[in-house]
Each structure stands twice: as structure tokens, then as C-alpha cells.
Amino acid sequence: MFNIDDVHIACEDQVKLLGVDLDFLLDFDAQIIRLCKKAAGQLNVLLRISNFLFVECKLLVYKSFIRLNFSFCHIIWLFCSKQNT
């Protein structure tokens, strides 16, 4: 907690800034967990509709939606732990 001119400012353990989850240690674990859950859900949807799509369409859906989760804000992969890598 910070005190500036009798104003109390509380510290947060985790903050979402420009779509990226940051915590006070700057290890991006929460961001990576969120990305993996999102990609897993998208893969699940792709598996459910895969019987109705051609291989080219499946690849297009994968590249445009699922793989995009891991290429957006790729700088976080430089600062993540070995477990998340």
C-alpha cells in the first residue's frame, strides 16, 4: 500500500494491461494459463466440427484462430518459467 498526500493506493497482485495479465513478479504465469485454456477450448470446438470440414478448412481455422493465441504478444514467452515453456 502506498500513501501519497493522505491518499491510500492499494497494490494489486495481478493486473490486466492492454490484454496482457501481469503480476507483481512479472512472470506472466497467469497470462500463459489463460492463453492455454483459450486455445484448448478452440481446439475442442475444432474437433467437434472437424467431421464437417475439409482438411484445408481445418488448417485455416487452426492458423487463423488457435495458433494466433501464441503468436500474439510473443514477448511473454521470453520471460516465462521453464514449466510454462
GIRA-V38044 format. One record per residue. N is the residue number from 1. OMEGA is omega in degrees with one decimal (* if undefined). Layout:
BEGIN
((N:OMEGA) (N:OMEGA))
END
This chain:
BEGIN
((1:177.8) (2:174.8) (3:178.6) (4:-178.9) (5:179.4) (6:174.4) (7:-178.3) (8:178.4) (9:-178.3) (10:176.7) (11:177.9) (12:175.5) (13:-176.4) (14:-178.9) (15:174.4) (16:-175.7) (17:-179.2) (18:176.8) (19:-179.4) (20:178.0) (21:178.1) (22:171.8) (23:-173.4) (24:176.9) (25:-178.4) (26:179.4) (27:172.6) (28:179.9) (29:180.0) (30:179.1) (31:-177.9) (32:176.4) (33:179.2) (34:179.2) (35:-179.2) (36:176.9) (37:179.4) (38:179.5) (39:177.9) (40:177.0) (41:178.6) (42:175.9) (43:177.9) (44:177.4) (45:179.0) (46:177.9) (47:-179.2) (48:-178.1) (49:-173.6) (50:179.0) (51:-176.2) (52:-175.9) (53:171.6) (54:-178.3) (55:179.7) (56:178.6) (57:178.1) (58:179.5) (59:178.3) (60:177.3) (61:179.0) (62:-176.9) (63:-174.1) (64:-178.1) (65:-170.9) (66:-179.0) (67:179.3) (68:178.4) (69:-175.4) (70:177.6) (71:176.0) (72:179.7) (73:-175.1) (74:179.7) (75:-179.4) (76:-179.0) (77:176.9) (78:-173.9) (79:180.0) (80:-177.8) (81:179.3) (82:179.4) (83:-179.0) (84:179.1) (85:*))
END
